[in-house]
């Protein structure tokens, strides 16, 4: 399974900081399933993904061609993925 991609910028985005803190507290194994992508310094590959799925705001989670936004929705989604196994 390919890792989910979490586009975020914790140094300047309050919802991003809240999300990452909540993930650390509630989903200890989240980094096994999710790749953290700094939205300010993304690779060409990640920029292509962001453009393809239409990321307009952060935090944003990409699962294949699906885009999930809103820190609470992302938290629920990651928690569900990580607790299924």
Backbone as JSON, one array per atom type, in Angstrom:
{
  "sequence": "XXXXXXXXXXXXXXXXXXXXXXXXXXXXXXXXXXXXXXXXXXXXXXXXXXXXXXXXXXXXXXXXXXXXXXXXXXXXXXXXXXXXX",
  "N": [[0.84, -1.2, 0.0], [0.58, 2.15, -0.92], [1.89, 5.02, 0.73], [-0.18, 7.47, 2.33], [-0.35, 10.98, 1.6], [0.35, 13.76, 3.45], [-0.1, 17.02, 3.15], [1.21, 19.85, 4.53], [2.04, 22.61, 6.74], [3.48, 23.12, 9.38], [4.88, 25.14, 10.65], [3.66, 27.54, 10.09], [0.93, 27.29, 10.03], [-1.86, 27.08, 11.9], [-4.08, 25.16, 12.07], [-2.72, 22.98, 10.94], [-0.72, 22.47, 12.84], [-2.32, 21.73, 15.02], [-3.52, 19.42, 13.99], [-1.27, 17.67, 13.57], [-0.33, 17.42, 16.2], [-2.58, 16.21, 17.39], [-2.61, 13.81, 15.94], [-0.2, 12.66, 16.84], [-0.86, 12.23, 19.51], [-3.18, 10.61, 19.45], [-3.0, 8.68, 17.45], [-0.62, 6.74, 17.39], [0.89, 5.26, 15.51], [0.78, 6.62, 13.1], [2.68, 7.67, 11.31], [3.65, 5.5, 9.95], [1.89, 5.01, 7.93], [1.49, 7.4, 6.68], [2.94, 9.93, 4.76], [4.6, 12.84, 5.58], [4.42, 15.93, 4.05], [6.04, 18.86, 3.47], [4.42, 21.7, 2.72], [5.55, 24.01, 1.78], [8.01, 23.44, 0.66], [8.06, 21.49, -1.51], [8.78, 18.57, -3.47], [9.26, 18.17, -7.07], [7.67, 15.97, -7.83], [5.74, 15.87, -5.74], [4.59, 18.4, -6.06], [3.36, 18.03, -8.5], [1.44, 16.1, -7.82], [-0.09, 17.61, -6.0], [-1.12, 19.57, -7.71], [-2.54, 17.97, -9.51], [-4.63, 16.81, -7.91], [-5.78, 19.07, -6.97], [-5.13, 20.73, -4.68], [-5.89, 23.35, -2.59], [-5.83, 24.39, -0.13], [-4.34, 24.03, 3.12], [-4.27, 22.04, 6.1], [-3.98, 19.19, 3.93], [-4.9, 16.01, 2.76], [-3.83, 13.4, 0.72], [-4.98, 10.59, -0.88], [-4.29, 8.43, -3.08], [-6.16, 9.35, -5.79], [-7.9, 10.77, -4.31], [-8.87, 13.58, -2.34], [-8.69, 14.93, 0.83], [-9.74, 17.35, 3.05], [-9.53, 19.72, 5.78], [-8.82, 19.67, 9.15], [-10.03, 18.03, 11.13], [-11.48, 16.14, 9.64], [-9.37, 14.94, 8.28], [-7.94, 13.85, 10.44], [-9.82, 11.95, 11.39], [-9.96, 10.27, 9.13], [-7.29, 9.3, 8.86], [-7.03, 8.05, 11.33], [-8.97, 6.03, 11.08], [-7.85, 4.52, 8.95], [-5.44, 3.67, 10.12], [-6.28, 2.12, 12.25], [-7.58, -0.03, 11.22], [-6.06, -2.26, 10.67]],
  "CA": [[0.0, 0.0, 0.0], [1.31, 3.4, -0.99], [1.59, 5.9, 1.85], [-0.96, 8.68, 2.13], [0.5, 12.16, 1.65], [-0.22, 14.86, 4.23], [0.48, 18.31, 2.81], [1.04, 20.66, 5.72], [3.1, 23.58, 7.04], [3.27, 23.32, 10.81], [5.54, 26.35, 11.13], [2.86, 28.75, 9.84], [-0.49, 26.95, 9.89], [-2.38, 26.6, 13.18], [-4.78, 23.87, 11.92], [-1.72, 21.95, 10.68], [-0.1, 22.14, 14.13], [-3.32, 21.02, 15.81], [-3.66, 18.09, 13.39], [-0.09, 16.84, 13.83], [-0.34, 17.13, 17.63], [-3.66, 15.23, 17.63], [-2.16, 12.53, 15.4], [0.81, 12.13, 17.76], [-1.51, 11.82, 20.76], [-4.27, 9.65, 19.27], [-2.69, 7.65, 16.45], [0.83, 6.65, 17.51], [1.54, 4.65, 14.34], [0.34, 7.32, 11.89], [3.78, 7.91, 10.37], [3.86, 4.29, 9.17], [0.95, 5.02, 6.8], [1.35, 8.74, 6.13], [4.15, 10.7, 4.49], [4.43, 14.27, 5.81], [4.98, 16.73, 2.96], [6.06, 20.29, 3.78], [3.76, 22.37, 1.59], [6.38, 25.12, 1.3], [9.22, 22.98, -0.04], [7.72, 20.18, -2.06], [9.52, 18.08, -4.63], [8.47, 18.24, -8.3], [6.66, 14.91, -7.78], [4.65, 16.27, -4.84], [3.91, 19.54, -6.69], [2.51, 17.45, -9.54], [0.3, 15.5, -7.12], [-0.91, 18.71, -5.46], [-1.82, 20.18, -8.84], [-3.46, 16.97, -10.07], [-5.82, 16.64, -7.08], [-6.37, 20.39, -6.75], [-4.97, 21.25, -3.32], [-6.01, 24.81, -2.51], [-5.69, 24.77, 1.27], [-3.68, 23.04, 3.97], [-3.74, 20.74, 5.73], [-4.68, 18.4, 2.91], [-4.45, 14.62, 2.71], [-4.04, 12.79, -0.59], [-5.02, 9.13, -0.89], [-4.47, 8.15, -4.51], [-6.74, 10.52, -6.44], [-8.85, 11.39, -3.37], [-8.38, 14.71, -1.56], [-9.43, 15.16, 2.08], [-9.31, 18.61, 3.66], [-10.09, 19.99, 7.1], [-8.0, 18.88, 10.06], [-10.82, 17.0, 11.83], [-11.76, 15.1, 8.67], [-8.12, 14.24, 8.04], [-7.67, 13.07, 11.64], [-10.72, 10.78, 11.37], [-9.57, 9.41, 8.01], [-6.04, 8.62, 9.2], [-7.32, 7.16, 12.47], [-9.67, 4.85, 10.52], [-6.88, 3.74, 8.17], [-4.42, 3.09, 11.0], [-6.86, 1.17, 13.21], [-8.18, -1.15, 10.48], [-5.18, -3.44, 10.64]],
  "C": [[0.88, 1.25, 0.0], [0.91, 4.3, 0.18], [0.68, 7.05, 1.41], [-0.01, 9.86, 2.21], [-0.25, 13.29, 2.37], [0.54, 16.13, 3.89], [0.16, 19.28, 3.94], [2.19, 21.65, 5.84], [2.97, 23.97, 8.5], [3.93, 24.58, 11.36], [4.7, 27.62, 10.93], [1.35, 28.51, 9.83], [-1.02, 26.34, 11.19], [-3.17, 25.28, 13.03], [-3.81, 22.71, 11.64], [-1.05, 21.51, 11.98], [-1.05, 21.33, 14.99], [-3.46, 19.58, 15.29], [-2.49, 17.19, 13.75], [-0.02, 16.48, 15.32], [-1.39, 16.08, 17.96], [-3.26, 13.86, 17.09], [-1.15, 11.88, 16.34], [0.18, 11.56, 19.02], [-2.47, 10.64, 20.56], [-3.97, 8.49, 18.33], [-1.17, 7.46, 16.41], [1.55, 6.1, 16.29], [1.25, 5.39, 13.03], [1.46, 7.5, 10.85], [4.15, 6.67, 9.55], [3.02, 4.31, 7.89], [0.92, 6.35, 6.05], [2.72, 9.39, 5.94], [3.84, 12.18, 4.7], [5.13, 15.03, 4.69], [4.89, 18.2, 3.36], [5.55, 21.04, 2.56], [4.6, 23.51, 1.01], [7.6, 24.67, 0.51], [9.0, 21.59, -0.61], [8.59, 19.84, -3.27], [8.67, 18.24, -5.89], [7.36, 17.18, -8.33], [5.46, 15.31, -6.91], [3.89, 17.49, -5.38], [2.94, 19.05, -7.76], [1.25, 16.82, -8.91], [-0.64, 16.58, -6.62], [-1.73, 19.38, -6.56], [-2.89, 19.24, -9.38], [-4.75, 16.86, -9.24], [-6.47, 17.97, -6.7], [-6.28, 20.9, -5.32], [-4.99, 22.77, -3.36], [-5.81, 25.32, -1.1], [-4.96, 23.66, 2.02], [-4.29, 23.12, 5.36], [-4.61, 20.05, 4.7], [-4.06, 17.02, 2.86], [-4.81, 14.05, 1.35], [-3.93, 11.28, -0.43], [-5.34, 8.73, -2.32], [-4.95, 9.4, -5.22], [-7.72, 11.26, -5.54], [-8.15, 12.48, -2.58], [-9.28, 14.9, -0.35], [-8.87, 16.43, 2.69], [-10.03, 18.79, 4.99], [-9.42, 19.08, 8.12], [-8.78, 17.79, 10.78], [-11.14, 15.84, 10.89], [-10.52, 14.26, 8.39], [-7.77, 13.34, 9.23], [-8.53, 11.8, 11.66], [-10.28, 9.77, 10.3], [-8.31, 8.61, 8.36], [-6.26, 7.64, 10.35], [-8.01, 5.88, 11.98], [-8.7, 3.95, 9.78], [-5.92, 3.0, 9.1], [-5.0, 2.06, 11.98], [-7.52, -0.03, 12.53], [-7.35, -2.41, 10.57], [-4.81, -3.89, 12.02]]
}
